[in-house]
Amino acid sequence: MHKETMTGRERWLAVLNREKPDRIPMDIWITPEAHDKLLKHLGCTADEALAKLRIDTPLGVGPVYVGPTLPERQDIWGLEYAHIEYGTGNYAECVNAPLAAYCSVEEIEKNYAWPSVDSFDFSGIPAQIEGKEDRIVRGGGSEPFLLYKWLRGDEQAFLDMLMYPEIVHYCLGKLFDFAYETTRRIFEAIPGKVSITYVAEDLGGQDSLMYSPEHIREYLIPGMKRMNKLTRQNGSHVFFHTDGSVRNILPDFAAIGSEVLNPIQWRCPGMEREGLKRDFGQDFIFHGGVDNQHTLPFGTQEDVRQEVAENIAILGAGGGYILAPCHNIQSVSPAENVIALYEAGYEYGWS
């Protein structure tokens, strides 16, 4: 019988610092529908489920909006959302694009007011971590092109890289600046307490990159490098999330100090686990890896257990692995498979 000698926070930090944990830490990404189904199956609360399944999920912290009253269904960026039912999940989708009509930086400056970080109150952040010292703290970060696509509309955002590069540079500059200052103030509110900062951008599709490497290097790498530097200067680790098939661009992110690679969709071309561990194991801590396109929704419990064992053996060889699904578990996944994931992780994850 194994005995835990670390808290979740200590377990994460051991892996992040290339040290040996008592066992591999486990995280969960899950949609509300799948989460509700899991809790119903277990017959317990969310906190009880984390304890029962021995999940070391991070504690997210952030400021509170205290600015002018916003219109109903609208956020600080002027984006409006509607809940769309897809049969197996309900998602809040952006339904407007407030910057779509403009063809120059001058038009945007004349007609659009960028939000201010001063509209947020950071004073309550210390209270958010009180009594939760056993959990790793996640705070700050950036994902600007996701916002840019909503502001301009998906199709136009892709076209802009070729047609309106000055608009892309201008808007991403604003978005990165906002993320940078927000993150800086979070670090300032709880010095030395944030251990994970989410510096992300979805760059890959199922089979290849969604953007050319040249565009990634021109539009995104400089701002992300700046975010990474701020993160590491404040003692936090850079958690780099990008979906899909992105092997070709991984050396660029290793070079700018990205540390944790998530979510490891290993069925995508170029993302095979053995190759990632061999070629990038010295650069990245791997987070994720349990397939939620095939194994979790459609496999058996034994299929799940086998994949967990493989991930630990391959991605966790010599350390450097945090067990988790490769993105949000969807409601189509049986609760029994989710439970099998964490039971297998606890069984096989000891050093």
C-alpha positions in Angstrom: 0.0 0.0 0.0 1.4 3.4 -1.1 1.4 6.3 1.3 1.2 9.9 0.0 4.0 12.1 1.4 3.2 15.3 -0.6 0.3 17.7 -1.1 -1.0 18.4 -4.6 1.0 21.6 -4.7 4.3 19.9 -3.6 3.6 17.1 -6.2 3.2 19.6 -9.1 6.2 21.6 -8.0 8.4 18.5 -7.9 7.5 17.7 -11.5 7.9 21.3 -12.6 11.3 21.6 -11.0 12.4 18.3 -12.5 12.4 16.6 -9.1 10.8 13.3 -8.0 7.3 13.4 -6.6 5.8 10.7 -4.4 3.5 9.9 -7.4 2.5 11.6 -10.7 0.2 14.5 -10.2 -3.2 14.3 -11.8 -5.3 17.1 -13.3 -8.8 17.3 -14.8 -10.3 19.3 -17.6 -14.0 18.7 -18.0 -17.1 20.3 -19.4 -19.9 21.3 -17.0 -22.2 18.5 -18.4 -19.6 15.8 -18.0 -18.7 17.2 -14.6 -22.4 17.0 -13.4 -22.6 13.5 -14.8 -19.5 12.4 -12.9 -20.7 13.9 -9.6 -24.1 12.3 -10.0 -22.4 8.9 -10.6 -20.1 9.3 -7.6 -22.9 10.8 -5.4 -20.7 13.5 -4.0 -19.8 17.2 -4.2 -17.1 18.6 -6.5 -14.5 18.8 -3.6 -15.3 15.3 -2.5 -14.8 14.1 -6.0 -11.4 15.6 -6.2 -10.4 13.9 -3.0 -12.0 10.6 -3.9 -10.2 10.5 -7.3 -7.0 12.0 -5.9 -7.0 14.8 -8.4 -4.4 17.6 -7.8 -6.2 20.3 -9.8 -4.8 23.8 -9.6 -6.5 26.7 -7.9 -7.2 29.5 -10.3 -7.0 33.1 -9.0 -7.9 36.5 -10.6 -9.3 40.0 -10.1 -12.9 41.1 -9.9 -14.5 43.4 -12.5 -15.5 46.7 -10.8 -15.8 49.0 -13.9 -18.8 50.5 -15.5 -22.0 48.3 -15.8 -21.8 46.2 -18.9 -24.7 45.6 -21.3 -26.5 42.3 -20.7 -24.7 39.3 -22.4 -21.7 41.5 -23.2 -18.2 41.4 -21.8 -15.5 44.1 -21.4 -14.5 43.7 -25.1 -17.9 44.4 -26.4 -18.3 40.7 -27.3 -21.8 39.2 -27.1 -22.5 35.6 -26.4 -25.3 33.1 -26.9 -25.6 29.6 -25.4 -25.6 27.1 -28.3 -26.8 23.5 -27.6 -24.9 20.9 -29.6 -26.6 17.8 -28.3 -23.8 16.7 -26.1 -22.8 20.0 -24.7 -23.9 23.7 -24.3 -21.3 26.3 -25.2 -21.3 30.1 -24.9 -20.5 31.2 -28.5 -19.5 34.7 -29.5 -22.2 36.0 -31.9 -20.9 39.4 -32.9 -17.6 40.8 -34.1 -17.3 44.5 -33.0 -14.2 45.2 -35.0 -15.3 43.4 -38.2 -16.3 46.4 -40.2 -13.0 48.3 -40.0 -10.3 48.3 -42.6 -7.6 50.4 -40.8 -6.1 51.1 -37.5 -7.4 54.6 -37.7 -11.0 53.4 -38.0 -10.6 51.2 -34.9 -9.0 54.0 -32.9 -11.9 56.3 -33.8 -14.7 53.9 -33.1 -13.6 51.4 -30.5 -12.7 51.9 -26.8 -10.2 49.4 -25.5 -10.9 48.2 -21.9 -8.6 49.1 -19.0 -7.0 46.9 -16.4 -8.0 49.6 -14.0 -11.5 48.3 -14.2 -10.5 45.3 -12.1 -9.9 45.0 -8.4 -7.0 42.8 -7.5 -7.2 43.3 -3.7 -9.3 40.2 -3.1 -6.8 37.8 -4.6 -4.9 37.0 -1.3 -8.2 35.8 0.2 -8.7 33.4 -2.7 -5.8 31.3 -1.6 -6.3 31.4 2.2 -6.8 27.9 3.6 -5.9 26.3 0.3 -2.2 26.1 0.7 -2.2 22.5 -0.4 -3.1 23.4 -4.0 -0.9 24.7 -6.7 -1.9 28.2 -7.7 -2.6 29.2 -11.4 -2.8 32.9 -12.3 -2.5 35.3 -15.2 -1.5 34.5 -18.8 -2.6 35.3 -22.3 -4.4 33.9 -25.4 -4.8 37.0 -27.6 -5.5 35.5 -31.0 -8.5 33.8 -29.6 -9.9 37.2 -28.6 -8.8 38.7 -31.9 -10.8 36.1 -33.8 -13.9 37.0 -31.8 -13.3 40.7 -32.3 -12.8 40.5 -36.0 -14.7 37.3 -36.8 -12.9 34.0 -37.5 -12.7 34.2 -41.3 -11.6 37.8 -41.3 -9.0 37.2 -38.6 -7.2 34.7 -40.8 -7.5 36.9 -43.8 -6.1 39.8 -41.8 -2.7 38.2 -41.6 -2.3 38.6 -45.3 -4.6 41.6 -46.0 -4.3 43.8 -42.9 -1.1 43.0 -41.0 -1.0 46.5 -39.5 -4.4 45.8 -37.9 -3.2 42.4 -36.5 -0.1 44.0 -35.0 -2.1 46.9 -33.5 -4.8 44.7 -32.0 -2.5 42.0 -30.7 -0.4 44.7 -29.2 -3.4 46.0 -27.2 -4.4 42.5 -26.2 -0.9 41.4 -25.1 -0.5 44.7 -23.2 -3.8 44.0 -21.3 -2.7 40.4 -20.5 0.7 41.5 -19.4 -0.5 44.2 -17.0 -3.2 41.9 -15.6 -0.7 39.2 -15.0 1.8 41.6 -13.5 -0.8 42.8 -11.0 -1.8 39.3 -10.0 1.9 38.5 -9.3 2.0 41.7 -7.3 -1.1 40.8 -5.3 0.4 37.5 -4.0 4.1 37.6 -4.5 5.7 34.3 -5.0 2.4 32.4 -4.7 1.5 31.8 -8.3 3.2 28.7 -9.7 1.5 28.3 -13.1 0.7 30.9 -15.7 -1.3 30.0 -18.8 0.5 31.5 -21.9 -1.5 29.9 -24.7 -2.7 30.0 -28.2 -4.5 27.4 -30.3 -2.2 26.8 -33.2 -2.9 23.4 -34.5 -5.7 21.6 -36.3 -6.3 17.9 -36.4 -3.7 17.3 -39.1 -1.4 20.4 -39.3 -0.8 23.9 -38.1 -3.7 26.4 -38.7 -1.2 29.2 -39.4 2.1 29.3 -41.2 5.2 29.1 -39.0 6.1 32.5 -40.4 2.9 34.1 -39.2 3.2 32.5 -35.8 6.7 33.9 -35.5 5.7 37.4 -36.8 2.4 37.9 -34.8 2.5 35.7 -31.7 6.0 34.7 -30.7 7.2 38.2 -29.6 4.3 38.8 -27.3 4.4 35.3 -25.9 8.1 35.6 -25.3 7.4 38.8 -23.3 4.7 37.0 -21.3 7.1 34.1 -20.6 9.8 36.4 -19.4 7.4 38.1 -17.0 6.1 34.8 -15.7 9.5 33.3 -15.0 10.8 36.5 -13.5 8.0 36.1 -10.9 8.8 32.5 -10.1 5.9 31.0 -12.0 6.1 28.3 -14.6 4.9 28.8 -18.2 2.0 26.6 -19.1 1.8 26.5 -22.9 -1.5 25.2 -24.3 -2.0 24.5 -28.0 -4.3 22.0 -29.5 -3.7 19.7 -32.4 -0.7 18.9 -34.7 2.0 21.4 -33.8 5.3 19.5 -33.8 6.8 21.8 -36.4 6.6 24.9 -34.2 7.6 23.3 -30.9 11.3 24.3 -31.1 10.3 28.0 -31.3 8.3 27.7 -28.1 11.1 25.8 -26.3 13.4 28.6 -27.4 11.3 31.3 -25.7 11.0 29.5 -22.4 7.7 27.7 -22.6 7.8 24.9 -20.0 4.6 22.8 -19.8 3.2 21.5 -23.0 -0.6 20.7 -23.0 -2.7 18.9 -24.1 -0.7 16.3 -26.1 -3.3 15.1 -28.7 -1.1 12.2 -29.6 -3.3 10.8 -32.3 -2.6 13.9 -34.4 0.2 13.6 -37.0 3.6 14.4 -35.5 2.4 14.3 -31.9 3.2 10.7 -31.3 4.2 10.2 -27.6 7.5 8.4 -28.2 8.7 11.1 -30.6 7.7 14.0 -28.4 9.4 12.5 -25.3 12.5 11.6 -27.3 12.9 15.0 -29.0 11.3 17.4 -26.5 11.4 15.7 -23.2 14.4 17.9 -22.2 12.4 21.0 -23.1 8.9 20.4 -21.9 7.0 19.0 -19.0 4.1 17.1 -20.6 0.5 17.6 -19.4 -2.5 15.7 -20.6 -2.2 12.9 -23.1 -5.3 10.8 -22.3 -7.3 10.8 -25.5 -10.8 12.2 -25.3 -11.7 11.9 -29.0 -11.6 8.1 -29.0 -10.5 6.4 -25.8 -12.4 8.2 -23.1 -15.7 8.5 -25.0 -15.8 5.2 -26.9 -13.2 2.9 -25.3 -13.7 0.4 -22.5 -12.5 1.0 -19.0 -9.7 -1.4 -19.7 -8.8 0.7 -22.8 -8.6 3.7 -20.6 -6.4 2.0 -18.0 -4.1 0.7 -20.7 -3.7 4.2 -22.2 -3.0 5.7 -18.8 -0.3 3.0 -18.2 1.2 3.8 -21.7 1.3 7.5 -21.0 3.0 7.1 -17.7 5.5 4.7 -19.2 6.2 6.9 -22.3 5.6 10.5 -21.3 6.5 9.9 -17.7 9.8 8.1 -18.3 12.4 9.7 -16.1 9.8 12.2 -14.8 8.3 15.3 -16.4 4.6 14.2 -16.7 1.3 15.4 -15.3 -1.6 13.0 -16.0 -4.7 14.6 -17.5 -7.2 14.3 -20.4 -6.1 15.8 -23.7 -8.5 18.8 -23.2 -12.0 18.9 -21.8 -13.7 15.6 -21.1 -17.0 15.8 -23.0 -20.4 14.5 -21.7 -20.4 11.6 -24.2 -17.6 10.0 -22.1 -19.0 7.5 -19.6 -18.4 8.4 -15.9 -17.0 5.0 -15.5 -14.2 5.8 -18.0 -13.4 9.0 -16.2 -13.1 7.2 -12.9 -11.0 4.5 -14.6 -8.6 7.2 -15.7 -7.8 8.4 -12.2 -7.9 5.1 -10.5 -5.3 3.8 -13.0 -3.3 7.0 -12.6 -3.2 6.4 -8.9 -2.3 2.8 -9.3 0.4 3.2 -11.8 1.8 6.6 -11.0 4.0 5.9 -8.1 7.7 6.5 -8.4 
